[in-house]
Amino acid sequence: MDESIRPEAAQAVDLLNRHDRACEDKGYRRVLKKQNEKWRYVNTESKVLSLREMVSRELGLNVSVSHPRLWYLRITDSSAPMKNLGTPPVPRPDSQGQLPDDEDAARLKQLMYELDRLSRPT
């Protein structure tokens, strides 16, 4: 191993080598596969890819290091078009942006008129 790298980088290289050796084990690969089936912000694969970038940068390569979350989003690319589920349901009458009845609409118009009248310069 090159002695010109910092101890943290040497630890990262050792960790990457141990991860590569562990990937040869069926049980470890099964655990990684099960982990990838769960929805998370990051997973082991994204962390390893980010760590590889950090080691490459430490070794002097011109590499930009991406956060593990960005790697996770790249790996789990879900940019497939969404299925058309038909017409959306009609909103409830009391949902925001809709007036429940004519009495409230008249009161709102009156308030707007009063505010407009008060804000005019005399």
MOWO-V845416 format. One record per residue. PSI is psi in radians with two decimals (999 if undefined). Layout:
psi
PSI
PSI
//
This chain:
psi
2.50
2.25
-0.09
-0.15
2.74
2.79
-0.60
-0.69
-0.65
-0.69
-0.68
-0.72
-0.75
-0.74
-0.73
-0.70
-0.73
-0.64
-0.75
-0.71
-0.67
-0.50
-0.30
-0.31
2.30
-0.69
-0.73
-0.73
-0.63
-0.72
-0.74
-0.71
-0.73
-0.65
-0.65
-0.38
-0.38
2.58
2.14
2.99
-0.63
2.84
3.12
-0.72
-0.75
-0.63
-0.71
-0.74
-0.72
-0.69
-0.68
-0.71
-0.70
-0.70
-0.73
-0.71
-0.70
-0.57
0.00
0.03
2.58
1.48
2.39
2.38
2.21
2.54
2.57
-0.55
-0.69
-0.71
-0.72
-0.74
-0.62
-0.70
-0.75
0.79
1.98
0.77
0.25
2.57
2.49
2.61
2.40
2.02
0.26
-2.92
2.33
2.71
2.75
2.34
2.69
2.61
-0.48
0.24
2.83
2.41
-0.14
2.44
2.31
-0.63
3.08
-0.54
-0.77
-0.62
-0.73
-0.70
-0.70
-0.73
-0.71
-0.76
-0.73
-0.70
-0.78
-0.77
-0.72
-0.73
-0.71
-0.50
-0.18
2.39
2.45
999
//
